[in-house]
Amino acid sequence: MKKPITLAIVDDDAIYRKILIAHTKAFKDIEVILEVSNGQELIDYLQQNREPDIVLLDLMMPIMDGRETLDYLYKEYPSLKVLMLTMYNDDELFSYLIEKGANSFIPKEIGFPPIIEAVYAVKKTGYYFANVDLKKIMAAKKPAKPNSGSIDAIAFTKREIEIIQLMCRGCTNKKISEKLFISQRTVDAHKNNMLQKANVPNMISLIVFAIKNNLVSDEPF
């Protein structure tokens, strides 16, 4: 039997946690293994227990908020996937969250179904940004210096750039394969090649790299 996707819910709103947990029970392949009210409680848990697959992390909490927690997880648990939950809609904030390794962020106001959709996408591909304009978000916070890797020295193929474009528009592997008429395995192979060429550790870093280096155009695909 396939292992369920394990979640930790970190939110100081107990009612919201309970409703979210109740919503996940309709999905047999999702299991909530932890619910806590702040980042410190999450860290205390992680130091003694196995990591969940994904952390659903609220931005505003007492004791240790979402920003502090994300900073800590980025340094100490870099393989842990984090889906941020926020009441705010601010491009500079979203840029910061991406830079710090957030795999997705969902405005709470849009309800629970998009959270479940994001959980599946983050588990499968490592990211989910279907609800936002990534290029606009990253433009809100210009880097002080050019990216350390020179884009001129990196030979991305036309196909790889097409895939980066679609990734930055929130497309999953399945959607990318359908649009480009290639297999999902081929999409994965191209992504792995791009990770090596850009010398970045994960898909989030690749997306940031692509946007900073103007690989994402405003033209419709």
KAJOCOR-V453084 format. One record per pair of residues at least 6 apart in sequence whose C-alpha atoms are under 7 Angstrom apart, sorted by sequence separation. I is the first residue (numbers start at 0). J is the second residue. If there is no record, write none. Layout:
i = <I,I>
j = <J,J>
This chain:
i = <10,23,35,58,59,120,121,176,194,199,209,58,120,176,194,8,57,58,56,105,117,165,173,176,20,172,194,162,172,83,82,87,102,81,82,83,84,85,86,81,82,83,84,85,86,80,81,82,83,84,85,86,37,84,102,103,4,5,6,7,37,39,102,103,3,4,5,6,7,8,9,10,11,37,38,56,58,102,103,3,4,5,6,7,8,9,10,11,37,38,53,54,55,56,57,58,73,3,5,6,7,8,9,10,37,38,52,53,54,55,56,57,58,73,9,52,53,54,55,56,57,9,55,70,38,69,159,133,129,167,129,128,129,94,127,93,94,153,7,6,91,5,6,7,8,9,10,90,94,163,5,6,7,8,9,10,124,4,5,6,7,8,9,91,11,90,91,148,10,120,164,160,150,137,134,125,126,19,102,100>
j = <16,29,41,64,65,126,127,182,200,205,215,65,127,183,201,16,65,66,65,114,127,175,183,186,31,183,205,175,186,101,101,106,121,101,102,103,104,105,106,102,103,104,105,106,107,102,103,104,105,106,107,108,60,107,125,126,28,29,30,31,61,63,126,127,28,29,30,31,32,33,34,35,36,62,63,81,83,127,128,29,30,31,32,33,34,35,36,37,63,64,79,80,81,82,83,84,99,30,32,33,34,35,36,37,64,65,79,80,81,82,83,84,85,100,37,80,81,82,83,84,85,38,84,99,68,99,189,167,168,206,169,169,170,136,169,136,137,196,51,51,136,51,52,53,54,55,56,136,140,209,52,53,54,55,56,57,171,52,53,54,55,56,57,139,60,139,140,197,60,171,215,214,212,210,210,202,203,111,203,203>
